[in-house]
């Protein structure tokens, strides 16, 4: 069964504390979990105020469906984060 992993690099220049950053990320993570079939977690830069990396993963029956779901996740992330989403990657694991 194939697995898709998406990595989202985020830059939050207007955050001035870890508490503020975590509040924003929690809302984004909750929306992504509710609107997509992905598990989402913060992966890197937990100790920095203005940077973050979110990882999202899901499984499915074939690569075609997973690629479609991954692009939906990235589009939804771009809608939620705007210019704060600096880059995104999609990787498949068989």
Secondary structure, 3 states (H helix, E strand, C coil): CEEEEEEEEEECCCCCCHHHHHHHHHHHHHHHHHHCCCEEEEEECCCCCCEEEEEEEEEECCHHHHHHHHHHHHHHHHHHHHHHEEEEEEEEEC
